């Protein structure tokens, strides 16, 4: 499990994420989505996710249905479910993502739609 002082952070076109924990059974990220940006519409074959909104308002898309979440609310993303989180507000959206499964690599992402040209389908 990663416990060192140096946390893995990655900048993305939509914002950034910081890995808070990385273990054989789970991975935890703090994700920031900038105003007007959104993650790709995607799915994973080897992990489920649980998203807990800590700041802002997010309009989550899960298998085509939209759910508005505010700070303190959460949603479960089952394995193979298509999902996305946009930020339509004027402030950053912060959420904690808990991944459960047997593999957590960034290559377990199938992008269906992407605002930055990174589609896989």
C-alpha positions in Angstrom: 0.0 0.0 0.0 1.3 3.4 -0.8 1.9 5.4 2.4 4.9 7.5 1.5 5.0 11.3 1.8 5.0 11.7 -2.0 1.5 11.1 -3.4 1.0 10.3 -7.1 -0.7 13.2 -8.9 -1.6 13.3 -12.5 -2.8 16.3 -14.5 -5.5 15.6 -17.1 -7.3 17.8 -19.7 -10.4 17.9 -17.4 -8.5 18.5 -14.1 -6.4 16.2 -12.0 -6.3 13.2 -9.6 -4.2 12.2 -6.6 -3.8 8.6 -5.5 -4.4 8.4 -1.8 -4.1 4.6 -1.4 -3.1 1.8 -3.8 -3.4 -1.8 -2.6 -4.0 -5.2 -4.2 -7.7 -5.0 -3.4 -8.5 -1.3 -3.8 -7.3 2.1 -5.0 -8.5 5.5 -3.7 -8.2 8.7 -5.7 -9.1 12.3 -5.0 -10.4 13.7 -8.3 -10.9 17.4 -9.2 -13.0 18.3 -12.3 -12.6 21.8 -13.5 -15.6 24.0 -14.5 -17.0 23.2 -17.9 -14.9 20.0 -18.2 -15.9 16.3 -17.9 -14.3 12.9 -17.8 -14.7 10.6 -20.8 -17.8 8.5 -21.0 -16.2 5.2 -20.2 -16.4 1.7 -18.6 -14.0 -0.7 -16.9 -13.8 -4.5 -17.2 -12.0 -5.3 -14.0 -13.1 -2.8 -11.4 -16.2 -1.2 -9.8 -16.1 2.4 -8.4 -17.7 4.3 -5.6 -17.8 8.1 -6.0 -18.3 10.3 -3.0 -18.8 14.0 -3.8 -16.9 16.2 -1.3 -17.3 19.7 -2.9 -19.5 21.0 -5.7 -22.4 19.6 -7.7 -22.0 16.9 -10.3 -24.4 15.6 -12.9 -23.3 11.9 -13.1 -24.2 9.9 -16.2 -24.5 6.1 -15.4 -25.6 3.9 -18.3 -27.4 6.8 -20.0 -29.3 8.0 -16.9 -28.3 11.2 -15.2 -28.2 11.7 -11.5 -27.3 15.1 -9.8 -25.1 14.7 -6.7 -24.0 17.3 -4.2 -21.4 17.2 -1.4 -22.1 14.4 0.9 -23.8 12.2 -1.7 -22.4 9.2 -3.5 -23.0 6.7 -6.3 -21.9 3.2 -7.1 -20.5 2.4 -10.6 -20.7 -1.4 -11.2 -18.1 -3.2 -13.4 -18.9 -2.7 -17.2 -21.2 0.2 -16.6 -20.8 3.3 -18.8 -20.2 6.3 -16.7 -19.1 10.0 -16.8 -18.9 13.0 -14.4 -19.2 16.5 -15.9 -18.8 19.8 -14.0 -21.4 22.3 -15.3 -20.8 24.7 -12.4 -18.4 27.7 -12.1 -16.3 26.0 -9.3 -14.2 22.8 -9.2 -16.0 19.6 -8.3 -14.0 17.4 -5.9 -14.8 13.7 -5.3 -13.2 10.6 -3.8 -13.2 7.5 -6.0 -12.8 4.1 -4.4 -12.0 1.4 -6.9 -12.6 -2.3 -6.0 -11.5 -5.2 -8.2 -8.4 -7.2 -9.2 -6.7 -4.6 -11.5 -6.6 -0.8 -11.3 -4.4 0.2 -14.2 -5.3 3.2 -16.4 -5.4 0.8 -19.4 -8.6 -0.7 -17.9 -10.5 2.2 -19.4 -12.6 1.9 -22.6 -13.6 5.4 -23.7 -16.9 5.6 -25.5 -17.0 9.4 -25.9 -14.2 11.9 -25.0 -14.0 15.7 -25.4 -10.2 15.4 -26.0 -10.1 12.8 -28.8 -9.2 9.8 -26.6 -11.9 7.3 -27.7 -11.4 3.6 -27.9 -14.6 2.6 -29.7 
